[in-house]
Amino acid sequence: MRAVLYEEDLSDPKGHRAEGQITWRVEPTADASAPSGDVTIRGSVEVPSRSLRMTLSIRRNFDPTLPATHTVQIDVAPDFAAGKIKQVMGLLMKANEQAKGAPIAALSVRVDDTHFLIGLSAVPQDASKNSLLIRNEDWIDIPILYATQHRAILAVEKNSDVLPLFNTVFAH
């Protein structure tokens, strides 16, 4: 499936667009607090022209001290051509690559230059809306702020082929 990195370019109002791909898979959740049989969705992203390699891990949250229904862990390989990432600003869901995204109610935290954690709101109204958006929309936008203060958006496809994976994790 497709992945596209849109980067701000001050010399070009259209910015820079780099094509890549994402491969989705599901695997057992590696957490002692997770019930037996629980699964994690893992998306491996590669954008070769920018030396971007990233892993998205989406799973249900079982930590009672974290007010989140699910967590999204983003791990970026350290050799990314754009350098350090200052922050991942959350997630947006959209119907297609060109659509404007609808925000997911969540809180994003920078762990370090290559690791970010997003907790999806556990407020019942937010959780219901988040689940619908994630299961119904085909693209995920990940807004990024580089250490240089330049902005980017990584758009990744999540089409009907992987919908059963997302339904498994978001059906609970």
Salt bridges, closest charged atoms under 4 A:
GLU7 OE1 - ARG50 NE 2.68
GLU8 OE2 - ARG151 NH2 2.69
GLU19 OE2 - ARG17 NH1 2.20
GLU27 OE1 - ARG25 NE 3.27
GLU27 OE2 - ARG42 NE 2.46
ASP31 OD2 - ARG59 NH2 2.65
ASP38 OD1 - ARG60 NH2 2.50
ASP75 OD1 - HIS115 ND1 2.58
ASP79 OD1 - ARG53 NH2 2.93
GLU97 OE1 - ARG2 NH1 3.46
GLU97 OE2 - ARG17 NH2 2.47
ASP113 OD2 - LYS84 NZ 3.40
ASP113 OD1 - ARG110 NH2 2.14
ASP141 OD1 - LYS94 NZ 2.83
GLU157 OE1 - ARG2 NE 3.52
